[in-house]
Structure formats: structure tokens, C-alpha cells
Amino acid sequence: HHFYAGFLGSRGRFDEAARENARALELDPLSTESNFMASFNYYYSRRYDDAIRQLKHTLELDPTYFYAEIFLGMAHEQKGQLREAAEAFERAHKLTEALGASPPEILADLARSRAMAGDRAGAMKIFEELKDVEEERQPLDVEGRTIAYRKRAGGLVWFDFRALCGGPRSYADYVDLAKRFHTVMISGVPRMSPKNADAARRFTWLVDIL
């Protein structure tokens, strides 16, 4: 049932996925995979508070389940809870290191969350670990417009929030960036409010695409 729920959720059929998840948990309420899949569907249906609650329960069942830590970080990030996001990604990084190696995607998540939270020194350290080529300094053109960046190396790029979301950007701009870079770091993310609604909308587009 939980595999079918994942299939339904991946196609946006969240109500049907929820019913399959409920059935899976009725059959085995202590299943780590079923509990995680429930949080997976909460996350992709944008029910972030429910996702966080379910992910924490999943980690109570299995504290070593690093996928739950990754999604916990992502859910906190969507809520603007950047410190909590960085802590979850840090735990995921340590769990995967204990297994032998931490995938670069987790380091990228951790770097992004640190940069967004204003920890530039921590983000810089991870940037140096992640970059696989020498830094580049040429202008970055996206959909015919130049975007200023802090650092860039191969598939890795670091922006300030104001440069990436503060001005007129389209959804297509962020799609182009996602195609060209495997890791996008953002620093200087402000607290969202009605005063910066346009920038918040662009930031939501960016997070959804990445």
C-alpha cells in the first residue's frame, strides 16, 4: 500500500495517496517505510506542518533513517525555519558519513541551508568541499539577462537572495538555472512578509524547481 501511495503522490493524486497510506499504517503502524511515505506525500501536497510531525514520528521509530532527516530539513526550509533545516541536514550528513560516505546532494542541502540562514563561513567551507573545478568569474547569463553571483564553480553556484529573487525574474529563469547547476546556494534570505510578497513568490518558485 505505501508503494502505491508513493506512486499516486508522485502524480499529484494526494487524496488517494492518503487513503493508501492510512491503509498501510493500519496494517503495520510501526513500519518505518510506511510512516516515511506518509510524510513524503504530506510534503509534496504542501502540508508542511503535517510532514514535519510525521517525519519526527518516523525518526522516533528509526533514528538512523537519514531520508527522513533530509525531508525534515526540506520541510523546515519551506516553512522558513532555516536553523531547524540546517540541523536536520547536518544530522543526515553525519548519518550517511557513518555508513561510509555522504552523498554530495546532502552536503549541497546543508550548504544551501547554512547560506540561507546567514552562516556564510559554514557555507563557504562546504562550497570548497563541493566544487569539482576551479572557480569561474565570467558573467552568468540566464534567459538573456545577467545575474550577479557570489561564487561559481562548474555545476555549483552561490547567489545572494536579493540578486536572485529581489528583482524581476520569471519561472523560466529558475528552470534554466536548475538545468545548468546541480547545486544552488542562497544567502541573505529575509523573513518573508506581505512587504516582500513578490520576492517571496519568486523564492517559492525557485525552491519548488530545485
C-alpha positions as CSV (number, residue, x, y, z in Angstrom):
1,H,0.0,0.0,0.0
2,H,2.8,2.5,0.8
3,F,4.5,1.9,-2.5
4,Y,1.2,2.6,-4.3
5,A,0.7,5.6,-2.2
6,G,4.1,6.9,-3.4
7,F,3.1,6.3,-7.0
8,L,-0.2,8.2,-6.5
9,G,1.5,11.0,-4.7
10,S,4.1,11.4,-7.5
11,R,1.2,12.1,-9.9
12,G,-0.4,14.6,-7.6
13,R,-3.3,12.3,-6.6
14,F,-2.8,13.2,-2.9
15,D,-6.2,12.2,-1.6
16,E,-5.9,8.7,-3.0
17,A,-2.3,8.5,-1.7
18,A,-3.5,9.5,1.8
19,R,-6.1,6.6,1.8
20,E,-3.4,4.1,0.7
21,N,-1.0,5.5,3.4
22,A,-3.7,5.1,6.0
23,R,-4.3,1.5,5.0
24,A,-0.6,0.7,5.1
25,L,-0.3,2.2,8.6
26,E,-3.4,0.2,9.8
27,L,-1.6,-3.0,8.7
28,D,1.7,-2.0,10.2
29,P,1.8,1.1,12.3
30,L,5.5,0.6,13.2
31,S,6.7,0.4,9.6
32,T,9.4,3.0,9.0
33,E,8.8,3.0,5.3
34,S,5.0,3.5,5.6
35,N,5.4,6.3,8.1
36,F,8.0,7.9,5.8
37,M,5.8,7.6,2.8
38,A,3.0,9.3,4.6
39,S,5.3,12.3,5.3
40,F,6.5,12.2,1.7
41,N,3.0,12.8,0.5
42,Y,2.3,15.5,3.1
43,Y,5.4,17.3,1.9
44,Y,4.5,17.2,-1.8
45,S,1.0,18.3,-1.1
46,R,2.5,21.3,0.7
47,R,1.2,20.2,4.1
48,Y,4.5,21.0,5.7
49,D,3.4,21.0,9.4
50,D,1.9,17.5,8.9
51,A,5.1,16.4,7.1
52,I,7.3,17.6,10.0
53,R,5.1,15.9,12.6
54,Q,5.1,12.6,10.6
55,L,8.9,12.8,9.9
56,K,9.6,13.3,13.6
57,H,7.5,10.2,14.3
58,T,9.4,8.3,11.6
59,L,12.7,9.2,13.3
60,E,11.3,8.1,16.7
61,L,10.8,4.7,15.1
62,D,14.3,4.7,13.5
63,P,16.7,7.4,14.4
64,T,19.1,6.3,11.7
65,Y,16.7,6.7,8.8
66,F,18.5,9.6,7.1
67,Y,15.9,10.0,4.3
68,A,13.6,11.3,7.0
69,E,16.2,13.8,8.1
70,I,16.6,15.1,4.6
71,F,12.9,15.6,4.1
72,L,12.6,17.1,7.6
73,G,15.2,19.7,6.5
74,M,13.3,20.4,3.3
75,A,10.0,20.8,5.2
76,H,11.6,23.2,7.7
77,E,13.2,25.1,4.8
78,Q,9.8,25.5,3.1
79,K,8.5,27.0,6.4
80,G,11.4,29.4,6.6
81,Q,12.7,27.6,9.7
82,L,16.3,27.8,8.5
83,R,18.1,26.8,11.7
84,E,16.0,23.7,12.1
85,A,16.6,22.9,8.4
86,A,20.4,23.1,8.8
87,E,20.3,20.9,11.9
88,A,18.3,18.2,10.1
89,F,20.7,18.3,7.1
90,E,23.6,18.1,9.5
91,R,22.2,15.0,11.1
92,A,21.6,13.5,7.7
93,H,25.2,14.2,6.7
94,K,26.5,12.6,9.9
95,L,24.3,9.5,9.5
96,T,25.4,8.9,5.9
97,E,29.1,9.5,6.8
98,A,28.7,6.8,9.4
99,L,27.6,4.5,6.6
100,G,30.7,5.1,4.7
101,A,30.1,8.2,2.5
102,S,27.9,11.2,2.5
103,P,26.3,11.9,-1.0
104,P,27.2,15.4,-2.4
105,E,23.4,16.1,-2.6
106,I,23.2,16.1,1.2
107,L,26.2,18.4,1.5
108,A,24.6,20.7,-1.0
109,D,21.4,20.8,1.0
110,L,23.4,21.6,4.1
111,A,25.4,24.3,2.3
112,R,22.2,25.9,1.0
113,S,20.5,25.9,4.4
114,R,23.6,27.5,6.1
115,A,23.9,30.1,3.4
116,M,20.1,30.9,3.7
117,A,20.5,31.2,7.5
118,G,23.3,33.6,7.2
119,D,26.1,31.3,8.1
120,R,28.4,32.4,5.3
121,A,31.6,30.9,6.8
122,G,29.9,27.5,7.1
123,A,28.5,27.7,3.6
124,M,31.9,28.7,2.2
125,K,33.6,25.7,3.8
126,I,31.1,23.4,2.2
127,F,31.4,25.2,-1.1
128,E,35.1,24.4,-1.1
129,E,34.4,20.8,-0.4
130,L,31.8,20.5,-3.2
131,K,33.4,22.4,-6.0
132,D,34.9,20.0,-8.6
133,V,36.6,22.6,-10.8
134,E,38.3,26.0,-10.3
135,E,36.1,29.0,-9.6
136,E,34.7,30.8,-12.6
137,R,34.4,34.6,-12.8
138,Q,32.7,35.3,-16.2
139,P,29.2,36.9,-16.2
140,L,26.3,34.5,-15.8
141,D,23.6,35.0,-18.4
142,V,20.1,33.5,-17.8
143,E,17.4,33.9,-20.4
144,G,19.2,36.8,-21.9
145,R,19.8,38.7,-18.6
146,T,22.9,38.8,-16.4
147,I,22.6,37.7,-12.8
148,A,25.2,38.6,-10.2
149,Y,26.6,35.7,-8.2
150,R,28.9,35.4,-5.2
151,K,30.8,32.3,-6.3
152,R,30.6,29.8,-9.1
153,A,32.4,26.6,-10.0
154,G,31.2,24.1,-12.6
155,G,27.7,22.9,-11.5
156,L,27.9,24.8,-8.2
157,V,26.7,28.5,-7.8
158,W,26.1,30.8,-4.9
159,F,23.8,33.8,-5.0
160,D,22.5,36.4,-2.6
161,F,18.8,36.4,-2.2
162,R,18.4,40.0,-3.5
163,A,20.2,39.2,-6.8
164,L,18.2,36.0,-7.4
165,C,14.7,36.9,-6.1
166,G,14.7,40.6,-5.4
167,G,14.2,41.8,-9.0
168,P,12.1,40.8,-12.0
169,R,12.7,37.1,-12.6
170,S,10.5,34.6,-14.4
171,Y,9.7,31.0,-13.6
172,A,11.7,30.2,-16.8
173,D,14.8,31.8,-15.3
174,Y,14.8,29.3,-12.4
175,V,14.1,26.4,-14.7
176,D,17.2,27.4,-16.7
177,L,19.3,27.6,-13.6
178,A,18.1,24.2,-12.4
179,K,19.2,22.7,-15.7
180,R,22.7,24.3,-15.6
181,F,23.6,23.8,-11.9
182,H,23.3,20.8,-9.7
183,T,23.7,22.9,-6.6
184,V,22.3,26.4,-6.0
185,M,23.3,28.1,-2.7
186,I,21.4,31.2,-1.5
187,S,22.4,33.6,1.3
188,G,20.7,36.6,2.9
189,V,17.2,35.2,2.8
190,P,15.0,37.7,4.7
191,R,11.9,36.9,6.8
192,M,9.0,36.8,4.4
193,S,6.2,39.2,4.9
194,P,3.5,41.0,2.8
195,K,6.1,43.7,2.1
196,N,8.2,41.4,0.1
197,A,5.4,39.2,-1.4
198,D,6.8,39.4,-5.0
199,A,10.3,38.2,-3.8
200,A,8.6,35.5,-1.7
201,R,6.7,34.2,-4.7
202,R,9.9,34.0,-6.8
203,F,11.6,32.2,-3.9
204,T,8.8,29.7,-3.8
205,W,9.2,29.1,-7.5
206,L,12.9,28.5,-7.0
207,V,12.6,26.1,-4.1
208,D,9.9,24.1,-6.0
209,I,12.0,23.8,-9.1
210,L,15.2,22.9,-7.2
